[in-house]
């Protein structure tokens, strides 16, 4: 079960600090079919994941564990994995903490992450 959404005004972008954000809640049975939960910043156009869903196969191949690093190569960001929960027989949720300002992603033209 997914926790109820908090007030959108409480969410700030981890990358630029803006409060002009849009919260996308995991909603496999609601108005969206998103498997991940994240915040989109309208100021810097970045995505901040709160958690991502991974299959059992992805878990074995990715070797995800609490304290490890999750790299989002699509958005050029990195996160610390704070928790790993097994959901059902073939899904795991990785709870993430953004790691802003840890350098530059190669090939991103100097964009900090």
RASUL-V611765 format. One record per pair of residues at least 4 apart in sequence whose ideal C-beta (glycine too) atoms are under 8 Angstrom apart, sorted by the first residue. I is the first residue (numbers start at 1). J is the second residue. D is the distance in Angstrom with one decimal. If there is no record, write none. Layout:
BEGIN
i->I j->J d->D
i->I j->J d->D
END
This chain:
BEGIN
i->2 j->25 d->6.7
i->2 j->26 d->5.3
i->2 j->27 d->7.8
i->2 j->37 d->7.4
i->5 j->23 d->6.1
i->5 j->25 d->5.1
i->6 j->10 d->5.3
i->6 j->11 d->7.1
i->6 j->23 d->7.9
i->8 j->21 d->6.9
i->8 j->22 d->7.3
i->8 j->23 d->5.1
i->9 j->19 d->6.7
i->11 j->19 d->7.3
i->11 j->21 d->5.0
i->11 j->23 d->5.7
i->11 j->39 d->5.1
i->12 j->17 d->5.7
i->12 j->18 d->6.7
i->12 j->19 d->5.2
i->12 j->21 d->6.9
i->13 j->17 d->6.0
i->13 j->18 d->4.6
i->13 j->19 d->7.7
i->13 j->20 d->7.9
i->13 j->21 d->5.8
i->13 j->39 d->7.0
i->13 j->41 d->3.7
i->13 j->43 d->6.4
i->13 j->44 d->6.2
i->13 j->46 d->6.5
i->13 j->48 d->6.4
i->14 j->48 d->4.8
i->14 j->98 d->3.7
i->14 j->100 d->5.4
i->15 j->41 d->6.8
i->15 j->44 d->5.7
i->15 j->46 d->4.8
i->15 j->48 d->6.9
i->15 j->77 d->7.4
i->15 j->98 d->7.2
i->15 j->100 d->5.2
i->15 j->112 d->7.8
i->15 j->113 d->7.6
i->16 j->41 d->6.4
i->16 j->43 d->5.5
i->16 j->44 d->4.2
i->16 j->46 d->7.3
i->18 j->41 d->5.6
i->18 j->42 d->7.4
i->18 j->43 d->3.6
i->18 j->44 d->6.7
i->20 j->41 d->6.8
i->20 j->42 d->4.5
i->20 j->43 d->5.0
i->21 j->39 d->4.9
i->21 j->40 d->6.5
i->21 j->41 d->5.2
i->21 j->42 d->6.8
i->22 j->39 d->7.0
i->22 j->40 d->4.7
i->22 j->42 d->6.7
i->23 j->39 d->5.4
i->24 j->32 d->6.7
i->24 j->34 d->5.8
i->24 j->37 d->6.8
i->24 j->38 d->5.4
i->24 j->39 d->7.3
i->24 j->40 d->6.5
i->25 j->30 d->7.6
i->25 j->32 d->7.3
i->25 j->34 d->7.4
i->25 j->37 d->5.6
i->26 j->34 d->5.6
i->26 j->35 d->6.4
i->26 j->36 d->6.5
i->26 j->37 d->4.4
i->26 j->51 d->7.5
i->26 j->53 d->7.7
i->27 j->31 d->6.2
i->27 j->32 d->4.2
i->27 j->33 d->6.9
i->27 j->34 d->5.8
i->28 j->33 d->6.2
i->28 j->34 d->7.9
i->28 j->35 d->7.0
i->35 j->52 d->7.9
i->35 j->53 d->4.2
i->36 j->49 d->6.0
i->36 j->51 d->6.6
i->36 j->52 d->4.6
i->36 j->53 d->5.9
i->37 j->49 d->7.2
i->37 j->50 d->4.6
i->37 j->51 d->5.3
i->38 j->47 d->5.3
i->38 j->48 d->6.0
i->38 j->49 d->4.5
i->38 j->50 d->6.1
i->39 j->47 d->7.3
i->39 j->48 d->4.7
i->39 j->50 d->7.1
i->40 j->45 d->7.8
i->40 j->46 d->7.7
i->40 j->47 d->5.6
i->40 j->48 d->8.0
i->41 j->45 d->6.6
i->41 j->46 d->5.1
i->41 j->47 d->7.7
i->41 j->48 d->7.1
i->46 j->75 d->6.3
i->46 j->77 d->7.1
i->47 j->72 d->7.7
i->47 j->75 d->5.1
i->47 j->77 d->7.6
i->48 j->77 d->7.7
i->48 j->98 d->5.5
i->49 j->72 d->6.8
i->49 j->79 d->6.5
i->49 j->96 d->5.2
i->50 j->95 d->7.1
i->50 j->96 d->6.6
i->51 j->93 d->4.9
i->51 j->94 d->5.9
i->51 j->95 d->4.7
i->51 j->96 d->6.1
i->52 j->70 d->7.2
i->52 j->93 d->7.4
i->52 j->94 d->5.2
i->52 j->96 d->6.8
i->53 j->87 d->7.7
i->53 j->91 d->5.6
i->53 j->92 d->7.2
i->53 j->93 d->5.8
i->53 j->94 d->7.9
i->54 j->58 d->4.1
i->54 j->59 d->5.4
i->54 j->62 d->6.8
i->54 j->64 d->6.6
i->54 j->91 d->7.3
i->54 j->92 d->5.0
i->54 j->93 d->7.8
i->54 j->94 d->6.1
i->55 j->59 d->7.0
i->55 j->90 d->5.7
i->55 j->91 d->6.5
i->55 j->92 d->7.6
i->56 j->60 d->6.7
i->56 j->89 d->7.9
i->56 j->90 d->5.1
i->56 j->91 d->7.6
i->56 j->92 d->7.0
i->57 j->61 d->6.3
i->58 j->62 d->5.4
i->58 j->64 d->7.9
i->58 j->92 d->8.0
i->59 j->63 d->7.9
i->59 j->64 d->5.8
i->59 j->84 d->7.9
i->59 j->92 d->5.1
i->63 j->68 d->7.4
i->64 j->68 d->6.0
i->64 j->70 d->6.8
i->64 j->81 d->5.9
i->64 j->84 d->6.2
i->64 j->92 d->7.5
i->64 j->94 d->5.6
i->65 j->81 d->6.6
i->65 j->84 d->6.6
i->66 j->81 d->5.6
i->66 j->82 d->6.3
i->66 j->83 d->5.9
i->66 j->84 d->5.9
i->67 j->80 d->7.0
i->67 j->81 d->6.7
i->68 j->80 d->7.6
i->68 j->81 d->4.8
i->69 j->78 d->5.7
i->69 j->79 d->7.1
i->69 j->80 d->6.5
i->69 j->81 d->7.2
i->69 j->99 d->7.5
i->70 j->78 d->7.0
i->70 j->79 d->4.5
i->70 j->80 d->7.6
i->70 j->81 d->5.4
i->70 j->94 d->6.1
i->70 j->96 d->5.8
i->71 j->77 d->7.8
i->71 j->78 d->5.4
i->71 j->79 d->8.0
i->72 j->76 d->7.3
i->72 j->77 d->4.8
i->72 j->78 d->7.3
i->72 j->79 d->7.1
i->73 j->105 d->7.9
i->76 j->105 d->4.1
i->76 j->108 d->4.7
i->76 j->111 d->5.7
i->76 j->113 d->5.0
i->77 j->98 d->6.9
i->77 j->99 d->7.8
i->77 j->100 d->7.9
i->77 j->105 d->7.9
i->77 j->113 d->4.6
i->78 j->99 d->4.7
i->78 j->102 d->6.2
i->78 j->113 d->5.9
i->79 j->96 d->3.8
i->79 j->97 d->6.1
i->79 j->98 d->5.6
i->79 j->99 d->5.9
i->80 j->96 d->7.0
i->80 j->97 d->4.6
i->80 j->99 d->5.7
i->81 j->94 d->5.3
i->81 j->95 d->7.2
i->81 j->96 d->6.3
i->82 j->95 d->4.9
i->82 j->96 d->6.7
i->82 j->97 d->5.1
i->83 j->93 d->8.0
i->83 j->94 d->7.7
i->83 j->95 d->4.1
i->84 j->92 d->5.9
i->84 j->93 d->7.3
i->84 j->94 d->5.8
i->84 j->95 d->7.5
i->85 j->92 d->6.6
i->85 j->93 d->4.7
i->85 j->95 d->7.3
i->86 j->91 d->7.5
i->86 j->92 d->5.4
i->87 j->91 d->4.5
i->87 j->92 d->6.7
i->87 j->93 d->5.7
i->99 j->113 d->7.8
i->100 j->112 d->7.4
i->100 j->113 d->7.0
i->101 j->112 d->6.1
i->101 j->113 d->8.0
i->102 j->113 d->6.7
i->103 j->112 d->7.3
i->103 j->113 d->7.3
i->104 j->108 d->6.5
i->104 j->110 d->5.6
i->104 j->111 d->6.8
i->104 j->112 d->6.1
i->104 j->113 d->7.3
i->105 j->111 d->6.5
i->105 j->113 d->5.1
i->108 j->113 d->7.5
END
